[in-house]
Amino acid sequence: MAGKGEDPGAKAASALAGAVAAYLARKAISAAWTRITGRKPPEKDAGRHVALGEAVAWAVILGAGVGAARVVAVRAATRRPRRDLGGMEG
């Protein structure tokens, strides 16, 4: 993620990229869950009418998917061109 010495614009871009990626990943994972299971994903206040296994599966899939999407988006937003990293001009 953004380092201490990084400029505020880069930090804002990283935060925005992470937020957008998390939102889009959640939408995509929810749509895939609905298509695969035929039911809407469990909600926070689902209560006892959702099986524990289904709730845990949803939490794991959603957490891993959103986390991975955020990492990829932040890294892509903070990536510098290769020529800058090697010290080559051109």
Backbone torsions as a table, in degrees:
resi	resn	phi	psi	omega
1	MET	NA	-174.8	-175.5
2	ALA	-64.9	138.5	179.7
3	GLY	-86.0	174.3	-178.2
4	LYS	-65.4	-40.3	-175.3
5	GLY	-84.8	3.6	-176.7
6	GLU	-75.5	147.5	-177.8
7	ASP	-70.5	154.7	-176.7
8	PRO	-60.7	-31.4	178.8
9	GLY	-64.6	-40.8	178.8
10	ALA	-68.3	-38.3	177.6
11	LYS	-63.8	-42.0	179.3
12	ALA	-65.1	-40.4	179.2
13	ALA	-64.2	-39.6	178.4
14	SER	-64.8	-44.6	179.9
15	ALA	-63.6	-43.1	179.7
16	LEU	-65.3	-43.1	178.9
17	ALA	-61.3	-42.0	179.0
18	GLY	-64.7	-41.7	-179.5
19	ALA	-66.8	-43.8	179.7
20	VAL	-65.0	-42.9	179.4
21	ALA	-62.5	-41.3	179.2
22	ALA	-63.6	-43.3	179.7
23	TYR	-62.5	-48.6	-178.2
24	LEU	-66.4	-38.5	178.8
25	ALA	-64.4	-42.6	179.3
26	ARG	-61.4	-42.6	178.3
27	LYS	-62.6	-45.3	-178.4
28	ALA	-66.4	-42.4	-179.5
29	ILE	-67.4	-38.6	177.5
30	SER	-63.3	-42.6	179.1
31	ALA	-64.9	-41.4	179.0
32	ALA	-65.6	-40.7	178.7
33	TRP	-60.3	-46.2	-179.2
34	THR	-63.7	-41.7	-179.7
35	ARG	-66.8	-40.5	-176.7
36	ILE	-75.7	-46.1	-174.5
37	THR	-91.1	-21.5	-176.3
38	GLY	81.4	4.2	178.9
39	ARG	-128.1	157.0	174.7
40	LYS	-69.9	153.1	178.0
41	PRO	-63.2	151.6	177.3
42	PRO	-60.9	144.9	178.6
43	GLU	-97.8	169.7	179.4
44	LYS	-58.3	-41.6	-176.8
45	ASP	-100.2	36.4	-175.2
46	ALA	-63.1	-26.7	179.1
47	GLY	71.3	-152.2	-174.5
48	ARG	-91.8	0.1	179.6
49	HIS	-80.5	-3.9	174.6
50	VAL	-108.1	132.5	180.0
51	ALA	-62.8	145.6	-178.6
52	LEU	-58.8	-42.6	-179.9
53	GLY	-60.6	-41.4	179.2
54	GLU	-66.2	-42.0	179.7
55	ALA	-64.7	-40.9	178.9
56	VAL	-68.4	-42.0	178.2
57	ALA	-59.9	-44.0	178.8
58	TRP	-61.7	-44.7	-178.8
59	ALA	-62.3	-42.8	-178.9
60	VAL	-67.3	-48.0	-178.9
61	ILE	-62.8	-46.1	-179.2
62	LEU	-65.5	-45.3	-179.1
63	GLY	-62.0	-45.7	-179.9
64	ALA	-66.4	-41.9	-178.7
65	GLY	-66.4	-46.0	180.0
66	VAL	-67.7	-42.2	178.9
67	GLY	-61.0	-45.7	179.3
68	ALA	-64.2	-41.8	179.2
69	ALA	-62.4	-40.8	178.8
70	ARG	-64.4	-43.7	-179.9
71	VAL	-61.0	-47.2	-178.9
72	VAL	-62.6	-44.2	-178.0
73	ALA	-66.4	-42.6	-179.8
74	VAL	-66.7	-41.3	178.4
75	ARG	-65.0	-38.6	178.2
76	ALA	-67.0	-36.8	-179.1
77	ALA	-71.2	-27.4	-177.3
78	THR	-101.9	1.5	-179.5
79	ARG	-68.0	138.3	175.9
80	ARG	-104.7	152.5	177.1
81	PRO	-59.2	148.4	-177.7
82	ARG	-58.7	-36.0	-176.7
83	ARG	-64.0	-28.2	177.5
84	ASP	-72.8	-32.3	-176.9
85	LEU	-75.7	-31.1	-176.1
86	GLY	-88.0	-7.3	-179.4
87	GLY	79.4	7.1	179.9
88	MET	-85.6	143.4	176.4
89	GLU	-101.8	150.7	177.2
90	GLY	161.8	NA	NA
